[in-house]
């Protein structure tokens, strides 16, 4: 993966999203001015909805579509709707002025709860249509029967359009046109019922149309970009493994589950480093595909772009997997060293480096790394998604810090505990910060990592100069 291309895409994506969000907010302002004197509740609620839409445009299309997992959108939609339902319940009950309003709010919540429950039996490719139909059914009742204000109705329809189109897998522009047309019809009949003027009707239709088309455009861009990433990754894996494309895609989806099952069957002692290393060697092909799929994820790409900024001089990736970071660093001209268990991932990384004509050193043992450190030392040491797999965390951190030159930097993940999806993650009980500070290391913390109560995902420490 060429990370310069990823950075360019994400920068362009943010620019597009910012412009479209500004257009959406402008149209919301036009709707508000054309509404005359809407209720305070309608103004506040519509404002919150449009603000949430503007924020979602800048993140969600990439998050859901820059991936190798076609089922991600449907799962996200169900999760996010539970949160929306909670917010709607609180806002609805807070604004209710009589028993009738309370009944309407509760009936609407029950409707959407049932829709969310039933969504689990809907095929992922039909989820976008399913949720739109359930949303528009309830909104039609609110607009045509109860007489909800056109301003609030348009904001709700804009949100429904966004939530439907953002998980659309194919023909997102066509679906956006259908959603916009249906919303325009609903708003037209609602305007006839309450007697609003043409200016407000056009403004509200414009708000929904902008939400739908903006979402479709960003989804299309994300799908197009992801398809290039996926195509490149599949070509490499097919060439290396000899598997068909269908097999590669299948392993992308199933490798993590197979790894978890294999770990449970092995019943390894968590303090037996040699047995664990052998297990990782035996399962390295599954890790090859699991890591490949992970590297195609939007969050992983963003994370790697951030990590690459910390690199300087001679770099070591401890537990380098498929060599993703090192290939990019070698392309940038860094001296790079790969360390991991010998297996398919190491073979794949070696092949990728050779095909690109990049120089990459491969260390097989810790003694090899220690010998390299005595000769030159490492300016930067990375270790991600690795330390939670190793039994002696203090020993590993001490060893990595010993490889640094004076002033050298090490960056690593916080070890995670065992989960159902990742039972091979060990439960370490170590105050990482206190341990490394006691060894004379100096911590570097960004402003976001200094926020109280925020979980720190990555640590950066520097050896004293």
C-alpha positions in Angstrom: 0.0 0.0 0.0 1.3 3.4 -1.0 0.7 5.6 2.0 1.4 8.8 0.1 -1.7 7.9 -2.0 -3.7 7.2 1.1 -2.8 10.5 2.6 -3.7 12.4 -0.6 -7.1 10.6 -0.7 -7.9 11.3 2.9 -6.9 15.0 2.6 -9.2 15.3 -0.5 -12.0 13.5 1.3 -11.8 15.9 4.2 -12.0 18.8 1.7 -15.0 17.4 0.0 -16.8 16.6 3.3 -16.1 20.1 4.6 -17.6 21.7 1.6 -20.7 19.4 1.5 -21.2 19.9 5.3 -21.1 23.7 4.8 -23.7 23.4 2.1 -25.9 21.3 4.3 -25.6 23.8 7.2 -26.4 26.7 4.8 -29.5 25.0 3.5 -30.6 24.3 7.1 -30.3 28.0 7.8 -32.4 28.8 4.8 -35.1 26.4 6.0 -35.1 28.0 9.4 -35.5 31.5 8.0 -38.3 30.3 5.7 -40.1 28.6 8.6 -41.4 31.7 10.2 -41.8 31.1 13.9 -41.2 27.3 14.5 -41.3 26.0 18.1 -38.1 26.1 20.1 -38.1 22.2 20.2 -38.3 22.0 16.4 -35.4 24.4 16.0 -33.1 22.8 18.6 -33.9 19.2 17.5 -33.5 20.0 13.8 -30.3 21.9 14.5 -28.8 18.9 16.4 -29.8 16.5 13.6 -28.2 18.7 10.9 -25.0 19.2 13.0 -24.7 15.4 13.5 -25.2 14.9 9.8 -22.4 17.4 9.0 -20.0 15.6 11.4 -21.0 12.1 10.1 -20.3 13.2 6.5 -16.6 13.8 7.4 -16.0 10.4 8.8 -18.7 7.7 8.3 -18.5 7.0 4.5 -14.7 6.3 4.7 -15.1 4.3 8.0 -17.7 2.0 6.5 -16.4 1.6 2.9 -12.6 1.8 3.2 -12.5 -1.9 4.2 -12.4 -5.5 3.0 -15.5 -6.4 4.9 -18.8 -6.0 3.0 -20.9 -6.8 6.2 -19.5 -3.9 8.2 -22.1 -1.3 7.1 -25.1 -3.4 8.3 -23.6 -4.1 11.7 -22.7 -0.4 12.1 -26.2 0.7 11.2 -27.8 -1.5 13.8 -25.4 -0.3 16.5 -25.7 3.4 15.7 -29.5 3.2 15.7 -29.6 2.0 19.3 -27.7 5.1 20.3 -30.0 7.3 18.2 -33.0 5.6 19.8 -31.7 6.4 23.3 -31.2 10.1 22.3 -34.6 10.3 20.7 -36.3 8.8 23.8 -34.6 11.4 26.1 -35.4 14.3 23.8 -38.9 13.2 23.0 -39.9 12.7 26.7 -38.2 15.9 27.7 -40.1 17.9 25.1 -43.5 16.2 25.6 -46.1 18.6 27.0 -49.0 16.2 27.5 -50.0 12.6 27.8 -50.7 12.4 24.0 -47.1 13.5 23.2 -45.7 10.9 25.6 -47.7 8.2 23.9 -46.6 9.3 20.4 -42.9 9.3 21.5 -43.2 5.8 23.1 -45.0 4.4 20.0 -42.4 5.8 17.7 -39.6 4.3 19.9 -41.3 0.9 19.9 -41.6 1.0 16.1 -37.9 1.7 15.7 -36.9 -0.9 18.3 -38.8 -3.5 16.5 -37.2 -2.4 13.2 -33.8 -2.7 14.7 -34.5 -6.2 16.1 -35.8 -7.5 12.8 -32.9 -6.0 10.9 -30.7 -8.9 12.0 -32.6 -11.3 9.7 -32.3 -9.0 6.7 -29.6 -9.8 4.2 -26.8 -7.1 4.3 -27.4 -6.1 0.7 -31.0 -5.2 1.6 -30.5 -3.4 4.9 -30.2 0.1 3.3 -33.7 -0.3 1.7 -35.2 -2.0 4.8 -34.2 0.8 7.1 -35.3 3.5 4.7 -38.8 2.0 4.4 -39.2 1.6 8.2 -37.9 5.2 8.7 -40.1 6.8 6.0 -43.2 4.8 7.3 -42.9 6.4 10.7 -42.0 9.8 9.3 -45.0 9.7 7.0 -47.3 9.2 10.1 -45.6 12.1 12.0 -45.8 14.5 9.0 -49.2 13.6 7.5 -51.2 12.5 10.6 -49.7 14.3 13.6 -48.7 17.4 11.7 -45.0 17.6 12.7 -43.4 20.9 11.5 -41.9 20.8 8.0 -38.5 22.0 9.4 -38.2 19.1 11.8 -39.6 16.6 9.3 -37.1 17.7 6.7 -34.2 17.2 9.2 -35.5 13.8 10.1 -35.8 12.8 6.4 -32.3 14.1 5.7 -31.0 11.9 8.5 -32.9 8.9 7.3 -31.5 9.5 3.8 -28.0 9.7 5.1 -28.3 6.6 7.3 -29.7 4.6 4.4 -27.3 5.7 1.7 -24.2 5.6 3.8 -24.5 1.8 4.0 -25.5 1.3 0.3 -23.2 -1.2 -1.3 -24.1 -0.6 -5.0 -25.6 2.2 -7.1 -25.6 4.8 -4.3 -26.5 7.7 -6.7 -29.5 5.8 -8.0 -30.6 5.1 -4.5 -30.1 8.7 -3.5 -32.3 9.8 -6.3 -35.1 7.4 -5.2 -34.8 8.5 -1.6 -34.9 12.2 -2.5 -37.9 11.8 -4.8 -39.8 9.9 -2.1 -39.0 12.5 0.5 -40.0 15.4 -1.9 -43.4 13.7 -2.4 -43.9 13.3 1.4 -42.8 16.9 2.1 -45.2 18.2 -0.7 -48.3 16.5 0.8 -47.2 17.6 4.3 -46.9 21.2 3.1 -50.4 21.0 1.6 -51.7 19.8 4.9 -50.3 22.6 7.0 -50.4 25.3 4.3 -46.7 26.4 4.1 -45.4 28.5 1.2 -43.4 27.3 -1.8 -40.1 28.8 -0.5 -40.1 26.6 2.6 -41.1 23.5 0.6 -38.2 24.0 -1.9 -35.7 24.7 1.0 -36.7 21.5 2.8 -36.5 19.4 -0.3 -33.1 20.9 -1.0 -32.0 20.0 2.5 -32.9 16.3 2.0 -31.5 16.3 -1.6 -28.2 17.7 -0.3 -27.9 15.2 2.5 -28.7 12.3 0.1 -26.4 13.4 -2.8 -23.5 14.5 -0.5 -23.6 11.1 1.2 -23.8 9.3 -2.1 -20.8 11.2 -3.5 -18.6 10.5 -0.4 -19.7 6.8 -0.4 -18.8 6.5 -4.1 -15.4 8.1 -3.6 -14.7 5.7 -0.6 -15.8 2.7 -2.5 -13.7 3.6 -5.6 -10.6 4.2 -3.4 -11.1 1.0 -1.4 -11.6 -1.0 -4.6 -8.1 0.0 -5.6 -6.6 -0.9 -2.3 -8.4 -4.3 -2.3 -7.4 -5.1 -5.8 -3.7 -4.4 -5.0 -3.9 -6.5 -1.9 -5.6 -9.4 -3.6 -3.1 -9.4 -6.5 -0.2 -9.7 -4.0 -1.9 -12.5 -2.0 -2.9 -14.5 -5.0 0.6 -14.3 -6.4 2.1 -15.3 -3.0 -0.3 -18.0 -1.9 -1.6 -19.4 -5.2 -5.1 -19.2 -3.9 -8.0 -17.9 -6.0 -9.5 -14.5 -5.3 -12.6 -16.0 -3.8 -10.4 -17.9 -1.3 -8.5 -14.8 -0.3 -11.8 -12.9 0.4 -13.1 -15.9 2.4 -9.9 -15.9 4.5 -10.2 -12.2 5.1 -13.6 -12.7 6.7 -12.8 -15.9 8.6 -9.2 -15.9 9.6 -9.7 -14.1 12.9 -12.4 -16.6 13.9 -10.2 -19.5 12.9 -7.3 -18.1 14.9 -9.5 -17.8 18.0 -10.8 -21.4 17.6 -7.2 -22.7 17.1 -6.0 -21.0 20.2 -8.8 -22.4 22.4 -8.0 -25.9 21.1 -4.3 -25.6 21.8 -4.7 -25.0 25.6 -1.3 -23.4 25.8 0.3 -22.4 29.1 0.5 -18.6 29.1 4.0 -18.6 30.6 5.5 -21.0 28.0 7.1 -18.7 25.5 8.5 -21.4 23.3 5.2 -23.2 22.9 3.5 -20.0 22.1 6.1 -19.0 19.5 5.6 -22.4 17.8 1.8 -21.9 17.8 2.3 -18.5 16.1 4.6 -20.1 13.5 2.0 -22.8 12.8 -0.8 -20.3 12.4 1.2 -17.7 10.5 -0.8 -18.2 7.3 -4.0 -17.3 9.0 -2.3 -14.2 10.5 -1.1 -13.3 7.0 -4.7 -12.9 5.8 -6.0 -11.4 9.1 -3.3 -8.7 9.0 -3.9 -8.1 5.3 -7.6 -7.4 5.9 -6.8 -5.3 8.9 -4.4 -3.1 6.9 -7.3 -2.3 4.5 -9.4 -0.8 7.3 -9.9 3.0 7.4 -8.9 3.2 11.0 -5.8 1.2 10.5 -4.7 3.4 7.5 -5.2 6.5 9.5 -3.3 5.0 12.4 -0.4 4.0 10.2 -0.2 7.4 8.7 0.1 8.9 12.2 2.7 6.3 13.2 4.9 6.9 10.2 5.4 10.5 11.3 7.3 9.3 14.3 9.9 7.5 12.3 13.5 8.7 12.1 16.8 7.1 11.2 17.2 3.3 11.5 13.8 1.7 12.2 12.9 -1.6 13.8 9.4 -3.1 13.6 9.2 -5.7 16.4 6.4 -8.1 15.4 6.3 -6.7 11.9 3.7 -9.1 10.4 3.3 -8.5 6.7 5.9 -5.7 6.8 3.4 -2.9 6.0 5.1 -0.1 8.0 8.6 -1.1 7.0 7.9 -1.2 3.3 6.7 2.4 3.4 9.6 3.5 5.6 12.1 1.7 3.2 10.4 3.5 0.3 11.0 6.8 2.1 14.7 6.0 2.4 14.9 4.7 6.0 17.1 1.8 7.1 14.6 -0.8 8.2 14.8 -4.1 10.2 12.0 -6.7 10.4 11.5 -9.0 13.4 8.8 -11.6 13.9 8.4 -15.4 14.2 9.5 -17.2 11.0 6.5 -18.2 9.0 4.3 -17.1 6.1 4.1 -13.5 7.2 7.9 -13.2 7.1 8.1 -14.9 3.8 5.4 -12.6 2.4 7.2 -9.5 3.7 10.5 -10.6 2.2 8.8 -11.2 -1.2 7.1 -7.8 -1.1 10.4 -6.1 -0.4 12.2 -8.0 -3.2 9.4 -7.2 -5.7 9.6 -3.5 -4.9 13.4 -3.5 -4.9 13.5 -2.3 -1.3 16.3 -3.1 1.2 15.0 -4.7 4.4 17.0 -6.5 7.0 15.4 -9.6 8.6 16.3 -10.6 12.2 15.4 -14.1 13.4 16.4 -13.9 17.0 16.7 -11.4 19.8 20.4 -12.0 19.8 20.5 -10.8 16.2 18.7 -7.6 17.3 21.0 -7.1 20.2 24.1 -7.5 18.0 22.7 -5.0 15.5 22.0 -2.5 18.4 25.6 -2.8 19.6 26.9 -1.9 16.1 24.5 0.9 15.3 21.4 1.0 17.5 17.9 1.9 16.4 16.6 5.4 16.2 13.0 4.2 16.2 11.4 1.0 17.5 7.8 0.2 16.7 5.8 -2.7 18.2 2.0 -2.8 17.4 -0.5 -5.6 18.1 2.4 -7.7 19.5 3.1 -7.2 23.2 -0.3 -8.5 24.3 0.7 -11.8 22.8 3.9 -12.2 24.7 4.1 -13.6 28.3 7.0 -11.5 29.7 5.8 -7.9 29.2 8.4 -6.3 31.5 11.2 -8.2 29.8 10.0 -7.3 26.3 9.7 -3.6 27.2 13.1 -3.6 28.8 14.7 -5.4 25.8 13.1 -2.9 23.3 14.3 0.1 25.3 17.8 -1.3 25.4 18.0 -1.3 21.5 17.6 2.4 21.3 20.4 4.9 20.6 20.5 7.9 23.0 17.5 10.0 22.2 15.9 7.1 20.2 12.2 6.7 20.3 9.9 3.6 20.8 6.2 3.5 20.0 3.9 0.6 20.9 0.4 -0.4 21.7 -1.0 -0.8 25.2 -1.3 -4.5 25.7 -5.0 -5.6 25.6 -6.6 -8.3 27.7 -8.2 -11.5 26.5 -11.6 -11.1 24.6 -13.9 -13.6 23.0 -12.7 -12.5 19.5 -9.0 -12.5 20.6 -8.5 -15.1 23.4 -4.8 -15.1 22.6 -4.4 -11.7 24.1 -2.8 -12.1 27.5 -3.9 -10.3 30.6 -0.9 -8.3 31.7 -1.0 -6.4 35.0 1.8 -3.8 34.5 1.9 -0.1 34.9 3.7 0.5 31.6 4.3 4.2 32.2 5.8 3.7 35.7 7.9 0.8 34.5 9.5 2.7 31.6 9.9 5.9 33.6 11.7 4.0 36.3 14.1 2.8 33.6 15.0 6.4 32.7 12.8 6.7 29.7 11.0 10.0 28.9 7.3 9.8 27.8 6.0 11.9 24.9 2.2 12.5 25.1 0.1 14.4 22.5 -2.5 16.8 23.6 -5.3 14.3 22.9 -3.6 11.6 25.0 -3.4 14.0 27.9 -7.2 14.3 28.2 -8.3 13.0 31.6 -10.2 9.6 31.5 -9.4 9.1 27.8 -8.0 5.6 27.2 -4.4 5.9 25.9 -4.1 3.5 22.9 -0.4 4.1 22.0 2.6 5.0 24.0 5.7 6.9 22.9 8.8 6.9 25.0 12.2 8.4 24.2 15.6 7.3 25.6 17.5 10.0 27.3 20.1 11.7 25.1 
